[in-house]
């Protein structure tokens, strides 16, 4: 059977570096001349670089479901910072270790959100992180205190608490025209591990203003990574960095399990890969990405590029051999992604599959091992929890009443089953609403099998979006669904309507819909038809009440292209309560519900509420005109 992890693929690189470890202005270095790789020597130094990304507040272990016999599911447990600490202890016994994070550290769980991410910073300080990229969700908490006037005070507070810098080389303050000058935030950092001088530079996705709180893009200018980072890397190499690492909250995707040099299944124009192609291979030794929650261990433009999934379930691991005699990196080995397993099915090497191959988990289990050693957690969380966090954990354990009879999560191209539950609850809650429309990207987890708790629901709906009611004409509803199905931000989740889209319908974006002279991804017309759930057509002149969320109602995910034309009186927030609490209230009132069966089965239906034709088509792939790049999936998360 094919081996899954670790992926041991050697990448021979030709790089050199020497000089001062303090940044000074000066001319960029010329690219190093080619050298033949040398044979390993006894005095050579090995360095392991471990990178987490998209942790989203998942400090605690979480349930994990594997395919079981007879179409069943086998429940196990995965992840958690104390288990990550156990893996790192084993790793440190082998090599010096550099621990990094590629952003989106905080948003997503009650233990994190209840203190605006302070618990995550405390855990990362304990583990010894050296640097972290600023992710788009780092802006989600806004103000640290209600009375603050600074809209970024929560992020600034976390940066001030961290023992490591937050990296943001491409984030500029529009008021000053310079990179943000916040304590604890920098464009790069110089650090030393085992005598090696290592420069780490970082930045975040260009999409941040589109998927963040209103005002982020007004105050801050997010510049393309491929413009900002290459000259900075070149300068740092010239100033003497032995290793240069780009740590970015930007992603891509390749088919799981493909060899490092096989880029045929990779999303060539994804932001992470554009950055790699823009950089000189002589200036950077590793690019670590994030944002798309994918698994990447590939070499692009001669540069190792990694991304390690999400939610502390796994991490990227890259091993460097430094030739002391030659003063250069002589070898790079991809050893990840590494799953943070607690136990492993008998006959398996890991508890996760990093290929498209579906394996049936046998009933037997054995304790997880790593590098030949048994893994055990290294407890420390109890020592960093304060009273606020303990209160949050107590609330997380609150049972809501209903049971989930099978793990409910998104599968393939069908409707998101948890989203369908959310949409149906919105319609049941708000009298007069005929349609529900929410964004799949706002659903951050599945519902695990068992008695449903508030903490598990929080992880599904971590954002503070409130319910919103939109009074739209039929024509406005159709226009809104056109934007929602354009492929720019994933698929919508609906109730009360049946939507048909064709991913191959408009590769070249035929229409400049808003007439500004630029054809943008949100203008792509993939919408084929929309009818009411019973099959009746949408009356363009009739009024429909649509239940949604405040993020979309305020224009997020390009909904502003339509909703800016809708008078404010027809956009209301019926109650200032997060949607997760609206859902929790409904669940408490329906304790007899068994989610996953009967009226709440949410099995894939034929046709689904959002029917996708040509689901495997790479949107934009047949277009030879000048237009936005192809995209397999949502750009931003």
C-alpha positions in Angstrom: 0.0 0.0 0.0 1.2 3.5 -0.7 3.0 5.3 2.1 1.3 8.4 3.3 3.6 10.2 5.8 6.2 11.2 6.3 6.8 12.2 2.7 10.5 11.9 2.3 11.4 13.7 -0.9 14.9 15.3 -1.1 15.2 18.6 -2.8 18.8 19.7 -3.6 19.2 23.5 -3.4 22.1 25.7 -4.3 22.2 28.7 -1.9 24.8 30.6 0.1 24.9 33.4 2.6 27.3 35.2 4.9 27.9 38.5 6.7 26.2 40.6 9.3 23.0 39.6 11.0 21.8 43.2 11.5 19.7 44.7 8.6 21.5 47.6 6.8 20.5 49.3 3.5 22.6 48.2 0.6 22.5 46.8 -2.9 20.9 43.5 -3.5 23.1 40.5 -3.9 23.6 38.8 -7.2 22.0 35.3 -7.5 24.5 32.6 -6.3 26.2 30.5 -8.9 25.2 26.9 -9.4 26.9 24.3 -7.3 26.8 20.5 -7.3 25.3 19.1 -4.1 27.8 17.6 -1.8 27.6 14.3 0.0 26.5 14.5 3.7 29.4 15.0 6.1 29.5 14.1 9.8 29.9 17.8 10.8 26.8 18.9 8.8 24.0 20.4 10.7 20.4 19.4 10.4 17.6 21.9 11.2 13.9 21.1 11.4 11.4 23.8 10.5 7.9 23.1 11.8 5.0 25.3 10.7 1.4 25.5 11.8 -1.2 27.5 10.0 -4.9 28.3 10.3 -5.0 27.2 14.0 -8.2 29.2 14.4 -8.2 28.8 18.2 -8.2 25.0 18.3 -6.1 24.6 21.4 -8.0 21.5 22.6 -8.2 18.0 21.1 -11.1 17.5 18.7 -13.1 14.5 17.4 -12.0 13.1 14.1 -14.0 10.6 12.0 -12.6 8.0 9.7 -14.5 6.0 7.1 -15.5 2.7 8.8 -16.8 -0.7 7.6 -20.3 -0.8 6.0 -20.3 2.9 5.2 -20.0 3.6 8.9 -17.7 6.1 10.8 -15.0 5.4 13.3 -14.5 8.2 15.9 -11.1 9.1 17.2 -9.4 12.2 18.6 -6.8 14.4 17.0 -4.9 17.7 17.5 -4.5 20.0 20.5 -1.6 22.1 21.6 -0.5 19.7 24.4 -0.2 16.9 21.8 1.6 19.2 19.4 4.0 19.9 22.3 4.5 16.1 22.6 5.4 15.8 18.9 7.8 18.8 19.3 9.6 17.2 22.2 10.4 14.2 20.1 11.5 16.4 17.2 13.8 18.4 19.4 15.6 15.2 20.5 16.6 14.8 16.9 17.3 18.3 15.6 17.3 21.9 16.5 13.8 23.1 15.8 12.4 26.4 14.4 8.7 26.7 15.1 6.6 29.2 13.1 2.9 29.9 12.3 1.5 31.2 9.0 -1.5 33.1 10.4 -5.2 32.9 11.3 -4.3 32.0 14.8 -7.3 33.1 16.9 -10.8 33.1 15.4 -12.8 29.9 15.8 -13.3 28.5 19.3 -14.8 29.6 22.6 -11.5 29.2 24.5 -10.0 31.7 22.0 -12.8 34.1 21.0 -13.9 34.7 24.6 -10.6 36.5 25.2 -9.9 37.8 21.7 -7.2 35.2 21.1 -5.2 35.8 24.3 -5.2 32.1 25.2 -3.7 31.2 21.8 -0.8 33.7 22.3 -0.2 32.3 25.8 0.0 28.8 24.4 2.3 29.9 21.5 4.6 31.7 23.9 4.8 28.5 26.0 5.7 26.4 22.9 8.4 28.8 21.8 7.2 30.1 18.4 9.7 32.4 16.8 7.4 34.3 14.4 3.8 34.3 12.9 2.3 35.8 9.9 -0.7 38.1 10.3 -3.8 36.3 8.8 -7.0 37.9 7.5 -8.9 36.7 10.5 -6.5 38.4 12.9 -8.6 41.5 12.3 -11.9 39.9 13.3 -12.1 41.0 16.9 -11.7 44.7 16.2 -11.6 46.5 19.5 -10.2 44.9 22.6 -12.6 46.9 24.8 -15.9 48.5 23.8 -14.6 51.9 24.9 -11.6 51.7 22.6 -11.4 54.1 19.7 -8.7 52.1 17.9 -10.5 49.6 15.5 -7.4 47.3 15.7 -6.8 47.4 19.4 -7.4 43.7 19.9 -4.8 42.7 17.3 -2.3 45.2 18.8 -2.9 43.8 22.3 -2.2 40.2 21.1 1.0 41.4 19.3 2.2 43.2 22.4 1.6 40.0 24.5 3.5 37.7 22.1 7.1 36.7 22.7 7.5 36.6 18.9 6.8 39.1 16.2 3.7 39.2 14.0 4.9 39.7 10.4 3.2 42.0 8.0 5.5 43.3 5.3 2.8 44.0 2.8 0.3 45.9 5.2 0.6 49.6 4.8 -1.0 52.4 6.8 -2.9 54.6 4.4 -2.5 57.6 6.6 1.3 57.4 6.5 2.0 55.4 3.4 4.4 53.2 5.4 4.2 49.7 6.8 2.2 49.5 9.9 4.2 50.7 12.9 2.5 48.7 15.7 4.4 47.3 18.7 5.2 43.6 18.1 4.5 43.9 14.3 7.3 43.9 11.8 8.1 43.2 8.2 10.7 40.6 9.1 12.7 39.2 12.0 16.3 37.9 12.3 16.8 35.0 14.6 19.4 32.4 15.3 19.1 28.6 15.7 22.1 26.4 16.3 24.4 29.1 15.1 22.5 29.7 11.8 21.4 33.2 11.1 17.8 32.9 9.8 15.7 35.8 8.3 11.9 35.3 8.4 9.8 37.7 6.4 6.0 37.7 6.2 2.7 39.1 4.9 -0.9 38.3 4.3 -3.3 37.7 1.5 -4.4 40.5 -0.8 -8.0 39.4 -0.2 -8.0 40.5 3.4 -10.1 43.7 2.9 -12.8 41.7 1.1 -13.3 39.2 3.9 -12.6 41.3 7.0 -14.6 43.8 9.1 -15.7 46.9 7.3 -13.0 49.6 7.6 -10.0 47.3 7.4 -9.4 48.1 3.8 -10.2 51.8 4.4 -7.5 52.2 6.9 -4.9 49.7 5.6 -3.5 49.1 2.2 -2.7 45.4 1.4 -0.1 45.3 -1.4 0.7 42.2 -3.5 3.0 39.8 -1.9 4.8 39.2 -5.1 5.8 42.9 -5.3 6.8 43.4 -1.6 8.6 40.2 -0.5 11.1 39.4 -3.3 13.2 42.6 -2.9 13.0 42.2 0.9 14.2 38.6 0.7 17.0 39.6 -1.7 18.1 42.3 0.8 18.1 40.0 3.7 20.2 37.4 1.8 22.7 40.1 0.9 23.0 41.1 4.5 24.1 37.7 5.6 21.1 35.5 6.3 22.1 31.8 6.1 18.4 30.8 5.6 15.6 33.0 4.4 12.0 31.9 5.0 8.9 33.6 3.7 6.0 33.1 6.1 2.7 34.2 4.4 -1.0 33.9 5.0 -1.7 33.1 1.4 -2.5 29.8 -0.1 -3.0 27.5 -3.0 -3.7 23.9 -3.6 -2.5 20.7 -5.2 -4.0 17.3 -5.3 -3.2 15.5 -2.1 -0.3 13.0 -2.3 1.4 14.3 -5.5 5.2 14.3 -5.6 6.9 17.6 -4.9 8.0 18.3 -8.5 4.6 17.3 -10.0 2.7 20.6 -10.3 0.2 19.4 -12.9 -2.7 19.3 -10.3 -1.7 22.6 -8.6 -3.6 25.8 -8.9 -0.9 27.6 -10.8 -2.2 31.1 -10.4 -3.0 30.8 -6.7 -1.5 33.6 -4.6 1.1 31.3 -2.9 2.4 30.0 -6.2 2.5 33.5 -7.8 4.7 34.5 -4.9 7.0 31.6 -5.5 7.4 32.3 -9.2 8.1 36.0 -8.4 11.0 35.2 -6.0 14.6 34.4 -7.0 15.3 30.8 -5.8 18.7 32.0 -4.6 17.1 34.4 -2.2 14.7 32.2 -0.3 14.9 28.7 1.2 11.3 28.0 2.1 7.9 29.6 1.6 5.3 28.5 4.1 1.7 29.4 3.3 -1.8 29.2 4.8 -5.4 30.4 4.2 -6.7 27.7 1.9 -6.4 24.9 4.5 -4.8 22.6 2.0 -1.8 20.2 2.1 1.1 21.4 0.0 4.7 20.0 0.0 6.0 21.0 -3.4 8.8 22.8 -5.1 7.8 25.8 -7.2 10.4 27.7 -9.2 13.0 25.7 -7.4 11.7 26.8 -4.0 10.2 24.5 -1.4 6.6 25.5 -0.7 4.4 24.1 2.1 1.0 24.4 3.7 -0.2 22.1 6.5 -4.0 22.0 6.6 -5.7 23.7 9.6 -7.1 23.5 13.1 -3.9 22.1 14.8 -4.7 18.7 13.2 -1.4 18.7 11.4 1.7 20.7 10.7 4.3 21.1 7.9 7.8 19.8 8.6 10.8 20.6 6.4 14.3 19.4 7.3 17.4 21.3 6.1 21.0 20.0 5.9 23.5 22.8 6.3 27.0 22.0 5.0 29.4 23.6 7.5 32.3 23.1 5.1 30.6 24.9 2.2 28.5 27.4 4.2 25.3 26.6 2.4 22.0 24.6 2.4 22.9 21.3 0.8 19.7 19.4 1.1 16.0 19.9 1.9 13.7 17.1 2.9 9.9 17.4 3.0 8.8 15.3 6.0 5.3 16.6 6.3 2.5 17.2 6.6 2.5 15.5 10.0 -0.9 14.6 11.6 -1.2 15.3 15.3 -2.6 11.8 16.0 -3.4 10.5 19.5 -3.9 6.9 18.2 -3.6 5.3 14.8 -5.7 2.5 13.2 -3.8 -0.8 13.1 -1.9 -1.2 9.9 -1.8 2.5 9.3 1.1 4.9 9.7 -1.1 8.0 10.5 -4.7 8.8 11.5 -5.2 11.1 8.5 -5.0 10.5 4.8 -3.1 13.0 2.7 -4.1 11.4 -0.6 -7.4 11.2 -2.4 -7.5 7.5 -1.7 -10.3 6.6 0.7 -9.2 3.9 3.3 -11.5 2.0 5.6 -10.3 2.2 9.2 -10.1 -1.2 10.9 -11.4 -1.6 14.4 -8.0 -2.0 16.1 -6.0 1.0 17.4 -2.5 1.5 18.7 -0.8 4.6 20.3 0.6 7.1 17.9 4.4 7.2 17.3 6.6 9.8 15.7 10.2 9.3 14.5 10.1 5.9 16.2 9.0 7.2 19.6 5.7 6.9 21.4 3.8 10.3 21.5 2.3 11.6 24.7 0.8 15.0 25.4 2.9 17.5 27.4 0.3 19.2 29.7 0.6 22.9 30.2 -2.8 24.5 29.4 -4.0 24.4 33.0 -1.2 26.7 34.0 -2.0 29.4 31.5 -5.8 29.5 32.0 -7.4 32.3 33.9 -10.9 32.6 35.4 -12.3 34.0 32.1 -11.1 31.0 30.2 -12.3 28.5 32.7 -15.8 30.1 32.6 -15.7 29.8 28.8 -14.8 26.2 29.0 -17.7 25.5 31.4 -20.1 27.2 28.9 -18.6 25.1 26.1 -19.7 21.9 27.9 -23.3 23.0 28.0 -25.6 20.4 26.3 -28.1 21.9 23.9 -30.5 18.9 23.9 -30.5 17.4 20.4 -28.2 14.6 19.4 -26.2 14.3 16.2 -26.5 10.7 15.0 -23.7 10.8 12.5 -20.8 13.2 11.8 -22.3 16.0 9.6 -19.8 17.7 7.3 -19.5 18.9 3.7 -18.9 16.1 1.2 -17.8 16.6 -2.4 -19.9 19.1 -4.3 -23.2 18.7 -2.5 -25.0 21.2 -0.2 -23.3 21.8 3.1 -25.5 19.8 5.5 -24.7 22.1 8.5 -25.5 25.1 6.3 -28.9 23.5 5.4 -29.7 23.2 9.1 -28.7 26.8 9.7 -30.8 28.0 6.7 -33.9 26.0 7.8 -33.6 27.4 11.4 -33.5 30.9 10.0 -36.6 30.4 8.0 -38.4 28.8 11.0 -37.3 31.6 13.3 -38.2 34.7 11.3 -41.8 34.9 10.3 -42.3 36.3 6.8 -38.9 35.1 5.4 -39.4 33.0 2.3 -35.8 32.5 1.4 -32.6 31.9 3.4 -29.2 32.7 2.0 -25.9 32.2 3.9 -22.3 31.8 3.0 -20.6 28.4 3.2 -17.4 30.0 4.2 -19.0 31.1 7.5 -19.4 27.4 8.5 -16.1 26.4 10.0 -16.6 22.9 11.2 -18.8 19.8 11.0 -21.1 18.6 13.8 -19.6 15.6 15.6 -21.7 12.6 16.4 -23.2 12.6 20.0 -24.9 15.0 22.3 -24.4 18.4 20.9 -22.7 21.0 23.1 -22.5 24.8 22.9 -18.8 24.6 22.4 -19.2 22.3 19.4 -21.8 24.7 17.9 -19.4 27.6 18.5 -16.7 26.0 16.5 -19.2 25.7 13.6 -20.3 29.3 13.8 -17.4 31.2 15.5 -18.1 34.6 13.9 -20.2 37.2 15.5 -22.4 37.8 12.5 -26.0 38.6 13.4 -29.2 37.6 11.6 -30.2 40.0 8.9 -33.5 40.4 6.9 -33.4 41.7 3.3 -36.5 42.8 1.5 -35.6 42.3 -2.1 -37.4 42.4 -5.4 -37.3 39.2 -7.4 -34.8 40.8 -9.8 -32.6 41.9 -6.9 -32.7 38.4 -5.5 -31.7 36.9 -8.8 -28.8 39.4 -9.1 -27.7 38.6 -5.6 -27.7 34.9 -6.4 -25.7 35.5 -9.5 -22.9 37.1 -7.4 -23.2 34.4 -4.8 -22.7 31.6 -7.4 -20.0 33.4 -9.4 -17.3 31.2 -7.9 -15.5 34.2 -6.4 -16.4 33.2 -2.8 -17.5 29.6 -2.9 -21.1 28.3 -3.0 -24.1 29.8 -1.2 -26.3 27.7 1.1 -30.0 28.3 0.6 -33.5 27.4 1.7 -36.7 28.2 -0.1 -35.2 28.2 -3.6 -33.6 25.8 -6.0 -30.5 27.1 -7.8 -28.7 25.6 -10.8 -25.1 26.7 -11.8 -22.7 25.6 -14.4 -19.0 25.9 -13.6 -18.1 25.8 -17.3 -20.6 28.4 -18.4 -18.5 31.6 -18.4 -14.8 30.9 -18.3 -13.8 34.3 -19.9 -16.3 36.5 -18.0 -18.2 37.7 -21.0 -19.9 40.7 -19.4 -18.5 43.7 -17.6 -21.6 43.8 -15.5 -20.9 47.1 -13.6 -19.4 48.8 -16.7 -16.1 49.9 -15.0 -14.0 48.5 -17.8 -12.7 45.5 -15.7 -14.1 42.0 -15.7 -13.8 40.7 -12.2 -14.5 37.2 -10.7 -17.7 38.3 -9.1 -19.1 39.2 -12.6 -18.7 35.7 -13.9 -22.2 34.4 -14.8 -22.4 30.7 -13.7 -26.1 31.0 -12.6 -28.3 29.0 -15.0 -31.6 29.2 -13.2 -33.3 29.9 -9.9 -36.8 29.0 -8.9 -38.7 28.8 -5.7 -38.4 25.5 -3.9 -41.7 24.2 -5.3 -40.6 25.0 -8.8 -42.5 28.3 -9.3 -40.5 31.0 -11.1 -39.2 34.1 -9.3 -41.4 37.1 -10.1 -38.9 40.0 -10.9 -41.4 42.6 -9.5 -42.5 40.8 -6.4 -41.0 41.4 -3.0 -39.2 38.5 -1.1 -37.9 38.6 2.5 -34.5 36.9 2.6 -33.0 35.7 5.9 -29.2 36.1 5.9 -26.4 37.3 8.1 -25.0 40.8 8.8 -21.7 40.0 7.1 -23.4 39.5 3.8 -26.0 42.1 4.4 -23.3 44.7 4.9 -21.7 43.8 1.6 -19.3 41.1 2.4 -18.2 38.6 -0.3 -19.0 41.2 -3.0 -22.7 41.3 -2.0 -22.2 45.1 -1.9 -22.3 45.0 -5.8 -26.0 44.4 -5.5 -27.0 45.5 -2.0 -25.5 49.0 -2.3 -28.5 49.7 -4.6 -31.0 48.5 -2.0 -32.3 51.2 0.4 -31.2 50.8 4.0 -34.8 50.6 5.2 -35.0 47.2 3.4 -31.9 45.8 5.2 -32.5 45.2 8.9 -31.0 43.2 11.9 -34.0 41.7 13.7 -32.0 41.0 16.9 -28.5 41.8 18.0 -27.6 38.2 18.7 -24.9 36.1 17.0 -26.4 33.6 14.6 -24.8 30.8 16.6 -27.0 31.8 19.6 -30.1 32.0 17.4 -29.3 28.4 16.3 -28.6 27.4 19.9 -31.9 28.8 21.1 -33.8 26.9 18.5 -31.9 23.7 19.4 -32.7 24.1 23.1 -36.3 24.5 22.1 -36.3 21.3 20.1 -34.4 18.8 22.3 -36.1 15.8 20.5 -34.5 16.5 17.2 -32.0 13.9 16.0 -29.7 15.7 13.5 -28.6 13.4 10.7 -31.8 11.4 10.3 -35.5 11.9 9.4 -36.5 15.5 8.6 -33.0 16.6 9.7 -31.0 13.9 7.8 -29.5 16.4 5.3 -28.2 13.5 3.2 -27.1 14.5 -0.3 -30.2 15.0 -2.3 -30.8 14.7 -6.0 -31.0 17.4 -7.1 -29.4 19.4 -4.2 -30.7 22.9 -3.4 -27.7 24.3 -5.2 -27.2 22.0 -8.2 -23.7 22.2 -9.8 -23.2 21.1 -13.4 -19.7 20.3 -14.5 -18.5 20.2 -10.8 -14.9 19.2 -11.7 -14.4 21.9 -14.2 -11.6 24.4 -13.4 -13.4 27.7 -13.7 -11.6 29.9 -16.3 -9.4 27.1 -17.6 -10.5 27.3 -21.2 -10.1 31.0 -21.6 -7.2 32.3 -23.6 -8.3 36.0 -23.3 -6.9 38.4 -20.7 -9.2 37.8 -17.7 -9.0 36.7 -14.1 -7.1 33.5 -13.4 -8.7 30.1 -13.1 -10.0 29.0 -9.7 -10.9 25.6 -8.4 -12.3 26.8 -5.1 -12.9 30.0 -3.0 -9.9 32.3 -2.9 -10.4 33.4 0.6 -11.2 31.6 3.9 
